[in-house]
């Protein structure tokens, strides 16, 4: 009589840390193959979910193994060799390390995974990618999320390409990383533009142009344009003009360079900017005046007039801009439009002189410009000092800043 072969009960889940290396490698490969077959997803979402799943498996395998860096390095190297042999490309040691970092960086952002029974049971979220109706053990999925549900939920979080995420993961400050992620999602930034904005220290420049109690809004909401102060950056970075920092140049030279790179200049100004004219002429009491640049912001629904100064800002410049703004408000803007904003773009400015010259709640602002990418470390130190001053003044709540 033939002895009946014993089978493992279907409801017995084998922890990933207890299976053999060969089974582990095959299990990772199974997730990758089934994830690639899933329909109704973009290539970017597929790649992000796949690498997140692989990263989770690597982390759980490491946690169940020897708590040594050498173990993790060998695991990734061996897994890379196996997957590269099987799939040829896409699973280098670097990519697998990125997958691991990706999971560790973003797992706290996925409450539906962290709070679910899947992780508590040692059951991988990635098991649910294998099919819409059955998990890896062949058990029907009833109370747990189906594979389709997981992908639908994941699509709510993974909105950028894998290349975007590999860049974002390098940003250590969580608030800063979240700002760039939100901005890239909402503004449809390319990876190249994301790199430029990070290299130009956009987060720090926006934060330093705001009141201290508004800094954290950048991390929660990105750049929101709702009032004139929201369009300010300190400094405005004009490195794309290609002008030498120490070279002699006139205001006319600067204006011409901006016009030649107008699309880049409007992007640097921020969201919602449209260009109307250069050297806009208006006449008052038989005298002619010329505004260097006239823009319009469709989000604020107002004119934004810009005067260029290649030297240090003077109080006379502020007085002249006040006249320009008054003229536009009285003779140019329509009834439904908001008050005109005046920006003096200067090489050097004195905040105390600006505050002393202009009335409170003035719609005129001075902003310094830079012809090279600013020193990110310097801006980060300045921002840290601002935040520390705010915490000293208002205290903290469970390590979070009170806003």
C-alpha positions, 0 to 999 in steps of 0.5 A: 500500500502506498503511503499517502504523502503528507501535505502542509496545511494551507493555513500554516504560514511559513515565516519568510525568515525560516525558508531556504535561500533558494525558496526565498529567491524563487519567492521574490522572483514570483512576486516580480513575475506576477507584478509584471502581469498585473493589468490596469497599471502604468509602468511607473506604478508597477515598478514602484510597487514591485521595488517596494515589495522587494524592499520589504522582503529584503528587510524582513529577511535581514531581520530574521537573519544575522544582525550584521551588515555583512549578512545584508550585503551578501544577501543582496549580492546573491539575490542580485546574481539570481535575479539578473540571471533570470531577468537580465536587467533591472536588479543590480546590487544598486537597484536592490539597495535602492529598493530596500531604502525605498521601503524603509523610507516610505513604509511609515507613509502606508497606514493601511499596510502598517495597521493591517493584520498582514504585517502582524502575521508575518504575511507579506503585503506582496503575497496579495499581488499574486492574484486577485482572488488567491494569495501565495498559499492558495487560500481565498482572500476574504477579509484581507485586501485583494491584489487589485485593492492593494494596487488601487491603494498603492496608486494613491501613494506611488504617483511618481516614477521610480527614478523620481523616488530614487532621487527623493530618497537621498533627501534626509530631511523628511519635511524637505523630502515631502515638499519636493514629492508633493511639488513634483506630483502636483506640478508634474515635474520631470526628474531633471526639473526636480534635480534643478529645484533641489539643487537650487535649494527651492525648499530653503529659499521658500521657507526663508521667505516666510514667517516662521509659523508658515514654514511647516505648511511647505511640508504639508501642502507644498507651495500654495499661492494664496497671498502675495508673500507666497510668490517670494523666494530668498534669493531668486536663483537665476543661474540658468541665465549663464551670466558670470557672477563677477562680470560687469553687466547693466540692468539692460543686460540682465533684462535681455538675458531674462527675456532670452530665457523667459520660460525658465524665468517664469518657472523660477518665479513660481506658479501661475505666472504669465508674461505681458511686456518688457519696458512697459511705458506709461505717462504721467504729468507729461513724464514717461516711465518704463517698468522693466518687466510686467507679469500677471499671476492668474492664481492671485489674479493680479499684475506683478511688476518687476524692476531690476537693480544690479546694485544695492537696493536704495530707498529711492528705488522703493519710492519709485516702485510705489509710484508704479504700483499706484499707477497700475492699481488706479489706471490699469487693473480692472475692478475684479482684479487684486492689488498690484504686486511690486517686486524689486529684484536686486543684487543686494538688499537691506531688510531693515531699510525696506521695513523702515521705508515701506508702510506695514502690509505694503504690496511691495517686496524686495528680493535678492537674486543670485547668478549661481546656485546658492550654498545649500548648507548655508541656507539649511543652517539659516533655516535651522536657526529660524526653526530653533528660534520658533521652538524656543519662542513657542515650545514643541509638542511631542517633538513636533513644531506647534504651528 
